[in-house]
Amino acid sequence: MNLDTTYLGLPLSSPLVASAGPLTRSVTGIRTLAAAGVGAVVLPSLFEEQIRREAERDASLAEAGSESFGEALSYIQLPVGDGQPRQYLSLIERARAAVAIPVIASLNGATSGGWAEYAASMQEAGASAIELNIYYLQGDPFDPGRDVEERYVEILRTVRAAVTIPIAVKLGPFLSSLGEMAARLHQAGADGLVIFNRFMQTDIDADTLTVSAGLPLSNPAEATLPRSWIARLRGKVPLSLAATTGVESAADVAAYLLAGADVVMTTSSLLRHGPEHAVELIDGLRDWMLRKGFESIDQVRGRLSTAAGADPAAYGRSSYLTTIAQATRVYAPS
Ligand SMILES: Cc1cc2nc3c(=O)[nH]c(=O)nc-3n(C[C@H](O)[C@H](O)[C@H](O)COP(=O)(O)O)c2cc1C
């Protein structure tokens, strides 16, 4: 049974990848995940805000001069020694030394600017690839769609100019024409897409009359949107495709591979059940492949994508009316 796959041009021994999250924030966590059999890890993000803050602090210190060093530090209210971006680079270096699997660094921001050039330092520290998470939550509801798209392309261009390693763009689902966007991102230098960003869940508490923002763990029902987009894009754009959101069982991993994912990422299931859940997912995938007569991931990948001709009606509007009629019969039989 061959579980080999390729992602962003990197050969992986397993299609299961630990996505950016708390479990990859330490070398110990990364070692545990590698031992459990994941094909690669994505580190938690380094955020635009952290990079900007460090740059501001460095500039303040340089301006203040060495005599007023302490004064400058208290002025910008950061403890001496605080240097999250630098600690991030150290994590990349230590992780690369500790495990044989690819270590993907994650850069997370939403505005174009010099912060994105920090990718060069990540490459220098040994990152196997960059995952560029463009986490754009629309504060201005009237932003023109084309401007929003241009923002993605601009940030990617900055990162592309800074590094030679592969780049995957983690993007949200709220774009008018994802295929066109994928093609534009490819032109701007992306090697892959991570589908989709799962945005924080802003909500309203009617009891306390407050607005809240949380990050509850995902459930498998949330996988249908990213999965159907992967099935639409597979074979239509020359990009690696990573699935993220809603993996709980081996069947969820298999379904994403059938749609056309090169790798399937998970965070929620590993947080819910512990990092050793990766073993269960991989063993379960092997069992499923055995039952279905598949010998390699190559035989599975994209088998139910639109490019493979799998039930085109299910991916478009043409089955909409029959689906509504069926649902009506099930939920509201007369
Ligand atoms: C506690 C927590 C922290 C996360 N941190 C990051 C992060 O730093 N960068 C990032 O791109 N995604 C982050 N994510 C999102 C995950 O990488 C993933 O895309 C998302 O949770 C959906 O996948 P899942 O259904 O497997 O959890 C985080 C998710 C959780 C639950």
The ligand as an SDF file (V2000), in Angstrom:
LIG
                    3D

 31 33  0  0  0  0  0  0  0  0999 V2000
   -6.8230   26.8000   18.2360 C   0  0  0  0  0  0  0  0  0  0  0  0
   -6.5590   26.9740   16.7550 C   0  0  0  0  0  0  0  0  0  0  0  0
   -5.4770   27.7140   16.3340 C   0  0  0  0  0  0  0  0  0  0  0  0
   -5.2460   27.9080   14.9680 C   0  0  0  0  0  0  0  0  0  0  0  0
   -4.1650   28.6540   14.5600 N   0  0  0  0  0  0  0  0  0  0  0  0
   -3.9690   28.8670   13.2430 C   0  0  0  0  0  0  0  0  0  0  0  0
   -2.8820   29.6410   12.7890 C   0  0  0  0  0  0  0  0  0  0  0  0
   -2.0570   30.1300   13.5680 O   0  0  0  0  0  0  0  0  0  0  0  0
   -2.7580   29.8590   11.4540 N   0  0  0  0  0  0  0  0  0  0  0  0
   -3.6240   29.3190   10.5470 C   0  0  0  0  0  0  0  0  0  0  0  0
   -3.4460   29.5120    9.3490 O   0  0  0  0  0  0  0  0  0  0  0  0
   -4.6560   28.5680   10.9440 N   0  0  0  0  0  0  0  0  0  0  0  0
   -4.8440   28.3300   12.2590 C   0  0  0  0  0  0  0  0  0  0  0  0
   -5.8970   27.5640   12.6520 N   0  0  0  0  0  0  0  0  0  0  0  0
   -6.8030   27.0070   11.6290 C   0  0  0  0  0  0  0  0  0  0  0  0
   -6.4230   25.5780   11.2650 C   0  0  0  0  0  0  0  0  0  0  0  0
   -5.1420   25.5200   10.6820 O   0  0  0  0  0  0  0  0  0  0  0  0
   -7.4380   24.9750   10.2890 C   0  0  0  0  0  0  0  0  0  0  0  0
   -7.3240   25.5930    9.0240 O   0  0  0  0  0  0  0  0  0  0  0  0
   -8.8800   25.1090   10.7700 C   0  0  0  0  0  0  0  0  0  0  0  0
   -8.9830   24.8050   12.1480 O   0  0  0  0  0  0  0  0  0  0  0  0
   -9.7970   24.1660   10.0010 C   0  0  0  0  0  0  0  0  0  0  0  0
   -9.3280   22.8620   10.0630 O   0  0  0  0  0  0  0  0  0  0  0  0
   -9.9120   21.7720   11.0880 P   0  0  0  0  0  0  0  0  0  0  0  0
  -11.3310   21.5750   10.7620 O   0  0  0  0  0  0  0  0  0  0  0  0
   -9.0670   20.5550   10.8470 O   0  0  0  0  0  0  0  0  0  0  0  0
   -9.7100   22.3210   12.4620 O   0  0  0  0  0  0  0  0  0  0  0  0
   -6.1280   27.3400   14.0160 C   0  0  0  0  0  0  0  0  0  0  0  0
   -7.2060   26.5660   14.4590 C   0  0  0  0  0  0  0  0  0  0  0  0
   -7.4360   26.3720   15.8050 C   0  0  0  0  0  0  0  0  0  0  0  0
   -8.6140   25.5460   16.2340 C   0  0  0  0  0  0  0  0  0  0  0  0
  1  2  1  0
  2  3  1  0
  2 30  2  0
  3  4  2  0
  4  5  1  0
  4 28  1  0
  5  6  2  0
  6  7  1  0
  6 13  1  0
  7  8  2  0
  7  9  1  0
  9 10  1  0
 10 11  2  0
 10 12  1  0
 12 13  2  0
 13 14  1  0
 14 15  1  0
 14 28  1  0
 15 16  1  0
 16 17  1  0
 16 18  1  0
 18 19  1  0
 18 20  1  0
 20 21  1  0
 20 22  1  0
 22 23  1  0
 23 24  1  0
 24 25  2  0
 24 26  1  0
 24 27  1  0
 28 29  2  0
 29 30  1  0
 30 31  1  0
M  END
$$$$
